[in-house]
Amino acid sequence: MTDTDGTAGLDRRLADALERLGHGMRSLAQRTAREHGLTPLQQQAVLALARESRVRREVAALAQEFDVTTPTMSDAVAALERKELVTRSPGSDGRRRSLALTPAGAEVALRLSSWDGPLTAALAALPDADRATTLHTLLRVIADLQRTGVVSVARTCTTCRFFGPDEHPDPAAPHHCHLLRIPLPLAGLRTDCPKHEPQTPDASTVPRRQRTPAP
Ligand code: SF4
């Protein structure tokens, strides 16, 4: 068969390219973590604790986010405590421990914040429209992978119960956020929204007006 449009094996090549990217990023993460005396998992924990989020401050939530067991994450957090980068204090129920960065931990997080600089620089060189389309496409893939259980935690627009897909005619801003009540431009889709709430299995069948919370 003639591959007139060059699409034969396109999915395979796309998967290969993403896998290649993943290898590169893992290697970069190992290098930056080593430079700061951390393991890649400890680095991820420090960066996660530095980001504003109400759900990431317990060991179990961090473990779920990074697809490791709770004991593995507990070991990483214990190592960060020994390095005086993280502290634990009683959570609201007085039992589960809430995690926070120490001032030294916040300083390390600041130095680590540009660990993926080579990737962001490469992306910044792309035209705006390409970046917006790439973000949209990747978030759709992530949503599919979450539905099939490959990705466990994703606080992205495409996995949020307030996400209204394709509700506007503008191709640059076709989606809608029913919580914020605004159109969502492709370039403005969130990858880690603090207001994200997971979709229920039948979310797509719920009428839109019911997905809009009371003011
Ligand atoms: S609440 Fe946040 S994640 Fe959900 S659709 Fe709105 S902007 Fe996106």
Boltz pocket constraint, residues with backbone or C-beta under 6 A from the ligand:
constraints:
  - pocket:
      binder: B
      contacts: [[A, 155], [A, 156], [A, 157], [A, 158], [A, 160], [A, 161], [A, 162], [A, 163], [A, 164], [A, 176], [A, 177], [A, 178], [A, 179], [A, 180], [A, 190], [A, 193], [A, 194], [A, 195], [A, 196], [A, 197]]
      max_distance: 6.0
